[in-house]
Amino acid sequence: MPPPPHLKLAILALGLGAFAIGTSEFAAMGLLPWYASDLGITEPQAGHVVSAYALGVVVGAPITSILGARLPRRRYLAALIAAYGVMNLLAAVLPGYGTLVGTRFLAGLPHGGFLGVAMLFAADALPREQRAKGVTQVLLGLTIANIAGVPLAGMLGQGLGWRWGFALPGVLALLAGWLILRLAPRVGAPRDARPLDELKALGNPAVVLILLVGAIGFGGLFAVYSFLSAAMLATTQPPAWAVPAMLSAFGIGGTAGGVMAARLTIRYGTWGAAFWLMVLMALAQGFASYAVGDWGLMLVSSFVLGLGSGMVVPLQTRLMDVAGQAQSMAAAMNHAAFNAANALGPWLAGLALAAGWGWRSSGLVAVALSVAGMLALALAWYQARQPGGAVQDDPARV
């Protein structure tokens, strides 16, 4: 039986919020050369804008999970995405480098809480046999953001000024908040929710180690992607359409990577899929380093880099298996882990650039982070197989 039309619209509103978040997060990377030039700062300094947002996600995920545990989810989600919209609009209109860093940090605070609870909300709003469909539709907002939203923000940033790249997702986030209030079912807070119980997820070694894999292993992807536009402009003479096309290629790669990751997880289980995707990420980052100086190859490298983003599938699947009753915290912290990577990767790549190692160095830093992620994955695998460790995954499960 198909879900009622109002539930479909409510989930689309949640997907619009995810679209706004994905557009803002990745547009900040694609627009880096333009706000660096306008604000009179270097590219490594501009990378701190990206890292500030990521740190906001890391800080905000556990706080919003605890504060929102007993709040009605409809209003909680609407408030989070509205706050996100306001912070993006402030980033678009306030002057100065310091205010941009500050507003990006504040914009990151609602990120993990919104996406984590939105997926749970969408799943609970549909019949049990359609729960996965609700989750997929919310995540589709992030995917479409990389295909359409980020290139659009990039074109606005190039044509009208980089501040429009933040204004666009700000307006979309406010619209999503209004739609969630109008369309989402009026469901009360979980009666048995105990906010401090959510913290138990952070004391579970199986959860912490999986989060560590994401925080380190994904750092390589962001180390390259954050400086991809700047590297293309600094080392080649691309046509005007090349930068938006490169950003779109990353989104298309991410879509294909998600499908591929799901199939790998079905066939090889979470551990096997995570390992092979980590290998793919390392190879893609090495190719991205080689491609610097040739804008055509850099377009291809952007697509291949996007394939690695499918790593979220086996890691999220594993977290669902080991998080127990703290599903909201685990879902939010998974986004926090990826944004810790979003802070770590650009910071390390920025250090390499500031040291004069050249634009290829971001790819070499990325490969090192992927290797470190493989070591973290091996540690998580070893822990799960010790007496008293987490329940092992079934290779046939997704």
N, C-alpha and C positions, 0 to 999 in steps of 0.2 A: 504493500500500500504506500503510495507516494506521500511525502510529508505535506501538511497544509501549506498553502501559498505564503501565509504570513511567516512561517518558520523558514521557508526558503529565502524570503527577503531579509529576515533577521540574520541569517548566516551570511548572506551577501554583504550586509552592513559590517559584520565582523571582518569579512574578507577585504572590504574597502579600508578598514582600519589597518589591516596587515599590509595592504598595498601602499598606504601612506607611510608606514614605518619602513618598508623595504625601499621605497623611493628616496626617502630622506637619508637613510643610512648609507646607501651606496652612491647617491648623488654627491654626498660630501666628499667622497673619494674622487669621483670623476671631475668635480669642479675645483679640485685642489690647486691646479696651476693658476686659475683665475682669481681666487681670493688671496692666494699668496702674492700675486702681482699687485692687486688692488690695495692690499694692506701693507705692502712694502716689507714682506717677510720672505724667508727662504722656504723652499719646498720641505726640508726636514722640520722647520718650525710649523709650517702649515699642517704637517702630519700630526701635530699635537691636537689639532681640532678633531681629527678622526679618533685619536686615542682617548680624548676627553669624553666623547660620546660613549665609547666602549666601556670606560670605567664607570660611567653613570649607569649603564645596564647592569654591570657587575654589582654595584652597590644597591641599586634599586630592586633587583629581582628578589632577594630574600626579604627585604623590608616590605615591599608591596604584597608579597605572599602572606606574611604574618598579619599585616594590617587588614588585608582583605579577606582573611579566612572566614569571618563571620558576617561579612557584608553581603547584601543582595547583589548577586553577580551582575544583573542588568545595569544598575547604577554604578557599580564598581568599574565595570568595563567602560561605560560612557565617560566617567570622570577621568579615568586613565588616558583614554585617547584624546579627550578634550584638552587635558593638561599638555599632552604631547603636541597638539596643534598650536597651542599658545606659545610654547617654547620655540617651536620652529618659526613662527611669525616674529617673535622677538629676535631670533638669530638673523632674520631677514632685514629688520629695520634698525637695530641698535648699531652704533658705530664702534669700531675698534676691534683689535685682535683679542684683547682680554675678555670683552663681552661675548665675542663669538665662541671662545673656548668655554666660558661659563654657561652660556645658554645651551650649548651642545651637551655639556655634562648633565644639565637639568633635563634636557629632552630625553636623555638615555634612561632616566630613572623609571618611567612607566613601561619601557619597552618589554622587558621580560615578563612582568606581571600581566600585561595585556595579552601577549601572544600565548602564554601558558594557559591562562584561564579561558581565553577565547576558544582554544581548541577543546578544552574540557566542556565548556558551555555548549559548543556546537554539537559535541558528541552526545551530551545529555538531552539536548532538545529534540533529537531524532529517535525513532524506534531503535531498539538495540541492534537489529541487523543492519542498520544504516549508520551506526556511530562513526565508522571509519570514513564514510563519505563526508560527514560534517567536518571532521578534522582536516581531510584533504582539501575541502573547499576553502577553509581558512588559510591553509598554507599556500593555496593557489594564488592568493593575494600577493604573497612575497615573490612567487615565481613571475607573475605577470609584471610586477614592479620592475624587475630586472630586465624584462623584455621591452616594456613600453614606458613605464614611469621614469626610470633612470635616464634613458635616452632623451625623453621629452624634457626632463629637468635640465639635462646637459645642453640641449638646444636653446632652451630659454636662458640658461646661464651664459652661453656664448653670445646670443643675439641681444638680450636685454640687460644682462648683468647677472653675476653669480647669485645675488640675493634672491632672484626669482626662483632659483633651484631649491631654496628652503621655503619660500612662500607657498609654492604649489602644494607640497605635502602638508604644510600647515593648514591650508584651507580644506584639503581633503580629509584631514584628521578631524577637524571640527564638524564637517558634514557627517562623517562616520559616527561621531558621538551623538549627534542629533538623531540620526536614523536608528541607532541602537536603542535610545530612549523611546522612540516611537514604535519600533517594530518588535523588539525582543520580548519574549514572554515575561510576565511579572512573576518571577520565581524567588522565593525568600532565600535567605542564607541557609546553608546546611546546618541542621539543628545540632548535629553531633560534632560540629567543627570545633577544634581546640587549637587556637593559633600556635601555641608553643609546640604542639605535636609536629607541626610542619618542620621544625628545626631538627627533628630526628633524622631526616634525610641526610643532613650535613654530617651526622655522626656515623653514617653507614659507610664502611670502607669501600664496598662495591660501588656505591653511588659516587663517592669522592674520586675514585680512580678513573671512572668513566668520564667524569667532568674534567679531570686532568688531561685525559687523552684529547678531548675537544679543545681545551684551553691552549695546549701546546701544539698539537698537530695541525689545527686550523690556522695557527699563526703564520704559517708559510703562505697560505692562500692570500691572506690580507697583506702580507709584506710585499707581494708582487702587485696585487690589484690596486692598492692605495696609490702607487706611484706610476701606474701603467699609462695614464693620460699624460702625466708630466714627462715620462720617458719618451713617449711617442713624439711629443712636440719638441723636445730638446734634441732628439737624435735623428729625426726625419723631417720631411716637408710633406705632410699628408694633406689630402684634400679636406675641405671643411666638413664633409660628412663622415670622415674616418673615425673621429672620436666617438660620436654617438653610435656609429655602427659597431665599434669595439665594445661599448658598454652593452649594447643589445646582444652581441654575440656571447657575452658572458652570461646573460640571462637565458639565452637559448641553450647554452651548454649546461646551465644549472637545471633546466627543465629535463633535458635528456639525462643528466646525471642522477636526478631523483628517480626516474623510471628504471635506469640501470641499477641503481643501488637497491631498489626494492627487489628486483629479480635476483641480484647477487645474494641478498639476505635470505630469500626463500631457498636458494640452492645451496649456499654454503654456511648459513647461520650468521649470527651477528659477528662472531669473531673472524670468520673467514672473509666476510664482506668488508669489514672494517680494515683488515690487513691489506686486501687487494686495492681498496680505494686509497689507502695511504700510499701505497706504491705508485698508483696512478698520479696522485698529487705531487709526489717527489719528481716523477718524470716530467709532468706538465710544467713544473716550476723551473726545472733545468732547461726545458725547451724555451720557456719565456725569457730566460736569461740570454740564451743563444739568439733569440729573435730580435733583441733590441738593435735598432738601427735600420730595420726593414719594416715599414708600416704594414705591409701585406702579411708578413709572417706574424706580426704582433696582433693583427686581427684574428688569425688562426689560434694563436696562443691564448687569447682571451676566451675563446670558445672552449679550448681544452682545459683551461683553468676552471671554468664553470662546471665541468663534469665532476670535479672533485668535491663540489659542495654537496653532492649526494651522500657524503659521509654522515650527515645528520641523521639519515634513516637508520642505519644499524645502531648508532649510539643512542638515539631516542628509544628505539625498540628495547635495547638492553636496560635503559633506565626504567622503563615501564615494568620490566620483569623484577627489578631489585628494589624499587622505591617503596613498596608496600603501600601504607595509607597516606604517605606524603607525596601524592601524585602532583599536586599543584606546585609544591616547592621544587620537585625534581624537574617538572616541565619548564618552570621559570628559570631555574639554575642552568638548564641545558642551554638556553639562550644567553645566559650570563657567561657561561664557559666559552661560547663562540665569540662573544664580545670581549672577553679577556684576551682571546687570540687576536681580536681586532685591535686591541691596545698594544699587545706584545709585538706582533709582526711589524706594524708601521714604525714603532719605536726603534726596534733593532735595525730595520732597513734604513731608517733615518740616520742612525749612528754611522752606518756604513757609508751612506752618501755624504754626510758631513765630514767624514774622514778622508774623502776624496777618492773612494774606491770605484766610482763610476756607476752609471745606471744599471749595468749588468749585475751589480752586487746584490740588489734586492732579491734576485732569483737565487743567488747562492745562499743568502741568509735563509730564504724560504726552504731550500732543500735541507739545510741543517735542522730547521724546526720540524720538518716532516720526519726526518730520521729520529729526532728526539721523541716525536709523537709515537713512532713505532715502538720505541723502548717503553713508553708509558703504557701502550696497548699490551705489550708482553707482560708487564707487571700486573695489569688488571686481569689478564688471562690466568696468570699464575695464582693470584689471590683467590679467584673464583674456584679453583680446583683444589684448594687446601681444605682440610677438615674444618667444618664450620663456616666455610666460605659461602658466597651467594649461590643460589640455585643456578645450575648450568642451563644454557639456552638449548632449546631443541632446534636443530638445523632446519626443521620444516616450519618453524614458527616465524611470523613477521611481527 
